[in-house]
Amino acid sequence: MRFDVITLFPELFAPLLTAGITRRAYESGLVEVCLHNPRDFAQGNYRRADDRPFGGGPGMVMMAEPLEATLLHIRAQRSDQAPVVLFSPIGSPLKHEGVEAWSQSSGAILLCGRYEGIDQRFIDRYVDQQISLGDFILSGGEIAAMALLDAVARLQPGVLTDAQSHHQDSFNSALDGLLDCPHYTRPEVWSGAPVPDVLLSGHHARIEAWRRQQRLELTANHRPDILEQARNKGLITKADERLLQAKN
């Protein structure tokens, strides 16, 4: 798959692409990432890619012309009609189901806004989908793009050391979309706090039952909306409900 990223600050992506376990996805070509700076396609001696907003107001707005030239350059390199994705406050929240869908796609063209935003005419003409990380504002779309790329990369075969580890992630369908349980490692007692006895028992059925209970309780306490979604899908059993009632 290939992700083309339109950004005024391509240098921000260097650590993502060269560090950490997900670099395997980029170095192997499982996830190809191509960076494009609109300033390289801007006209004039100053290569301006932004200007003052019509109507007045603070800040600058990214201009449609260099963005269009960048996009046309990308389209000429790709053999598919990859969707143009803008990271924006009005976008749909990025969730695990969306990440899974992107991880099985051929990629996309990721548009990273800056300053006060992007000329609306470019958005109206070219943007196919808008995505949000949450109800807050970042300095630009680069962090959001990196979040999507990282989430997609770790789902690719051979990227994680344990190929099954992502199936134990929070929100994964293998956990019925619930939050994951707490995890512990050595030493068995740290600062007076011991590891739960059940995890030292070697009894796999008891351990899995404990983990299921912890996932249910954590989700009920911290994300009851996710628990309700699981109920609506028929994923919470009568035994699960008894565990929740007993805790209350």
C-alpha positions as CSV (number, residue, x, y, z in Angstrom):
1,M,0.0,0.0,0.0
2,R,1.1,3.6,-0.6
3,F,0.3,6.7,1.4
4,D,1.2,10.0,-0.1
5,V,1.5,12.8,2.4
6,I,1.0,16.5,1.5
7,T,2.8,18.5,4.2
8,L,4.6,21.8,4.6
9,F,6.9,20.1,7.1
10,P,8.0,16.7,5.7
11,E,11.0,16.6,8.1
12,L,8.6,15.9,10.9
13,F,8.0,12.4,9.6
14,A,11.7,11.3,9.8
15,P,11.5,9.8,13.3
16,L,8.3,7.9,12.5
17,L,9.8,6.3,9.4
18,T,13.2,5.4,10.9
19,A,12.6,4.5,14.6
20,G,10.6,2.0,16.6
21,I,9.2,-1.4,15.6
22,T,6.9,0.0,12.9
23,R,9.8,1.1,10.9
24,R,9.9,-2.5,9.6
25,A,6.7,-1.7,7.7
26,Y,8.2,1.3,6.0
27,E,11.7,-0.1,5.3
28,S,10.3,-3.3,3.8
29,G,7.8,-1.4,1.6
30,L,4.8,-3.0,3.2
31,V,3.6,0.6,3.8
32,E,5.2,3.0,1.3
33,V,5.2,6.6,2.5
34,C,5.9,9.4,0.0
35,L,6.2,13.0,1.3
36,H,5.3,16.0,-0.9
37,N,5.8,19.7,0.1
38,P,3.4,22.1,-1.6
39,R,6.1,24.8,-1.6
40,D,8.0,22.7,-4.2
41,F,5.0,23.2,-6.5
42,A,4.3,26.9,-5.7
43,Q,5.0,29.7,-8.1
44,G,7.3,32.7,-7.7
45,N,10.7,33.3,-6.1
46,Y,9.3,32.9,-2.6
47,R,7.4,29.6,-3.3
48,R,4.5,30.8,-1.3
49,A,2.0,28.2,-0.3
50,D,-0.2,30.3,2.1
51,D,-1.6,33.8,2.2
52,R,-3.9,36.1,4.2
53,P,-7.5,35.1,4.5
54,F,-10.1,37.1,2.6
55,G,-12.4,39.0,4.9
56,G,-9.6,39.6,7.4
57,G,-8.7,37.8,10.5
58,P,-5.6,36.3,12.1
59,G,-3.3,33.7,10.6
60,M,-2.7,32.4,7.1
61,V,-4.6,30.0,4.8
62,M,-3.0,27.3,2.6
63,M,-3.5,28.2,-1.0
64,A,-5.4,26.1,-3.5
65,E,-3.0,26.4,-6.4
66,P,0.1,24.8,-5.0
67,L,-2.0,22.1,-3.3
68,E,-3.7,21.3,-6.7
69,A,-0.3,21.1,-8.4
70,T,1.0,18.8,-5.7
71,L,-2.1,16.6,-6.0
72,L,-1.8,16.3,-9.8
73,H,1.8,15.4,-9.4
74,I,0.8,12.6,-7.0
75,R,-2.0,11.4,-9.3
76,A,0.4,11.1,-12.2
77,Q,2.6,8.8,-10.1
78,R,-0.2,6.5,-8.9
79,S,-2.1,3.9,-10.9
80,D,-5.2,4.1,-8.7
81,Q,-7.7,6.8,-7.7
82,A,-6.6,6.9,-4.0
83,P,-8.9,9.0,-1.8
84,V,-7.8,12.3,-0.6
85,V,-8.0,12.5,3.2
86,L,-8.0,15.7,5.2
87,F,-7.4,15.7,9.0
88,S,-10.0,18.2,10.2
89,P,-12.1,19.0,13.3
90,I,-15.3,18.3,11.3
91,G,-14.1,14.8,10.3
92,S,-15.3,11.5,11.6
93,P,-13.4,10.2,14.7
94,L,-10.7,7.7,13.8
95,K,-11.5,4.4,15.4
96,H,-10.1,0.9,15.4
97,E,-12.5,-0.3,12.7
98,G,-11.3,2.5,10.5
99,V,-7.7,1.7,11.1
100,E,-8.4,-2.0,10.2
101,A,-10.1,-0.9,6.9
102,W,-7.1,1.4,6.0
103,S,-4.7,-1.5,6.8
104,Q,-6.3,-3.6,4.1
105,S,-6.6,-0.8,1.6
106,S,-4.2,0.3,-1.2
107,G,-3.5,3.5,0.7
108,A,-4.5,7.1,0.4
109,I,-3.4,10.7,-0.1
110,L,-3.1,12.4,3.3
111,L,-3.5,16.1,3.4
112,C,-2.0,17.9,6.4
113,G,-3.5,21.3,7.0
114,R,-1.6,24.1,8.7
115,Y,-2.2,27.6,10.1
116,E,-5.9,28.6,9.9
117,G,-6.7,25.9,7.4
118,I,-7.0,25.2,3.7
119,D,-8.8,27.2,1.0
120,Q,-12.3,25.7,1.1
121,R,-12.5,25.6,-2.7
122,F,-9.7,23.0,-2.7
123,I,-11.5,21.0,-0.1
124,D,-14.8,21.1,-2.0
125,R,-13.2,20.0,-5.2
126,Y,-10.7,17.3,-4.1
127,V,-11.2,16.0,-0.6
128,D,-13.0,12.7,-0.3
129,Q,-12.9,12.1,3.4
130,Q,-12.2,14.0,6.6
131,I,-10.8,12.4,9.8
132,S,-10.5,13.7,13.3
133,L,-8.5,12.4,16.2
134,G,-10.7,14.1,18.8
135,D,-12.2,17.4,20.0
136,F,-9.0,19.4,20.2
137,I,-6.8,21.4,17.8
138,L,-3.3,20.5,16.7
139,S,-0.8,22.8,15.1
140,G,-1.2,20.8,11.9
141,G,-2.4,17.6,10.4
142,E,1.1,15.9,10.6
143,I,0.6,14.4,14.0
144,A,-2.8,13.0,12.9
145,A,-1.3,11.6,9.8
146,M,1.5,10.0,11.8
147,A,-1.1,8.4,14.1
148,L,-2.9,6.9,11.2
149,L,0.3,5.6,9.6
150,D,1.6,4.1,12.8
151,A,-1.7,2.4,13.5
152,V,-1.9,1.0,10.0
153,A,1.8,-0.1,10.0
154,R,1.6,-2.2,13.2
155,L,-1.3,-4.3,11.7
156,Q,0.9,-5.4,8.7
157,P,2.1,-9.0,8.8
158,G,5.6,-9.4,10.2
159,V,5.8,-5.9,11.7
160,L,5.2,-6.8,15.4
161,T,7.5,-9.4,17.0
162,D,4.5,-11.4,18.0
163,A,2.1,-11.5,15.1
164,Q,-0.9,-12.1,17.4
165,S,-0.1,-9.4,19.9
166,H,-2.3,-6.7,18.2
167,H,-5.3,-9.1,18.6
168,Q,-5.0,-8.3,22.4
169,D,-5.2,-4.6,21.9
170,S,-8.0,-2.5,23.3
171,F,-10.9,-2.0,20.8
172,N,-9.9,-5.1,18.8
173,S,-12.7,-7.4,17.7
174,A,-10.8,-10.3,19.2
175,L,-11.6,-8.7,22.6
176,D,-15.2,-7.9,21.5
177,G,-14.1,-4.3,21.2
178,L,-13.5,-3.9,25.0
179,L,-10.5,-2.2,26.7
180,D,-7.6,-4.5,27.4
181,C,-6.8,-5.8,30.9
182,P,-3.9,-4.7,33.1
183,H,-0.5,-6.3,32.5
184,Y,2.3,-7.2,34.9
185,T,6.0,-8.3,34.7
186,R,9.0,-8.9,37.0
187,P,9.5,-8.5,39.9
188,E,6.6,-10.4,41.5
189,V,6.5,-7.8,44.2
190,W,7.3,-4.1,43.5
191,S,7.2,-1.4,46.1
192,G,5.1,-3.6,48.3
193,A,2.6,-4.4,45.5
194,P,2.3,-8.0,44.4
195,V,1.3,-9.4,41.0
196,P,-2.2,-10.9,41.2
197,D,-1.9,-14.5,42.3
198,V,-4.0,-15.8,39.5
199,L,-1.3,-14.7,37.0
200,L,1.3,-16.8,38.8
201,S,-0.9,-19.9,39.0
202,G,-0.2,-21.3,35.5
203,H,-3.9,-22.2,35.2
204,H,-4.7,-20.8,31.7
205,A,-8.4,-21.0,32.0
206,R,-8.4,-19.1,35.3
207,I,-6.1,-16.5,33.9
208,E,-8.3,-16.0,30.8
209,A,-11.4,-15.7,33.0
210,W,-9.6,-13.1,35.2
211,R,-8.5,-11.1,32.1
212,R,-12.1,-11.2,30.8
213,Q,-13.4,-9.9,34.1
214,Q,-10.8,-7.1,34.2
215,R,-11.7,-6.1,30.6
216,L,-15.3,-5.9,31.4
217,E,-14.8,-3.9,34.6
218,L,-12.3,-1.5,33.1
219,T,-14.7,-0.9,30.1
220,A,-17.7,-0.5,32.4
221,N,-15.8,2.0,34.6
222,H,-14.0,4.0,32.0
223,R,-15.8,3.6,28.7
224,P,-19.4,2.5,29.3
225,D,-20.3,3.6,25.8
226,I,-18.0,0.9,24.4
227,L,-19.6,-1.7,26.7
228,E,-23.0,-0.7,25.5
229,Q,-21.9,-1.1,21.9
230,A,-20.7,-4.6,22.7
231,R,-24.1,-5.3,24.2
232,N,-25.9,-4.1,21.2
233,K,-23.8,-6.4,19.0
234,G,-24.7,-9.4,21.2
235,L,-21.1,-9.8,22.4
236,I,-21.7,-9.6,26.2
237,T,-22.8,-13.0,27.5
238,K,-25.0,-13.8,30.5
239,A,-21.9,-14.9,32.3
240,D,-20.3,-11.5,31.5
241,E,-23.4,-9.7,32.9
242,R,-23.2,-11.8,36.1
243,L,-19.6,-10.7,36.6
244,L,-20.5,-7.1,36.2
245,Q,-23.4,-7.4,38.6
246,A,-21.3,-9.2,41.2
247,K,-18.7,-6.3,41.0
248,N,-21.4,-3.7,41.6
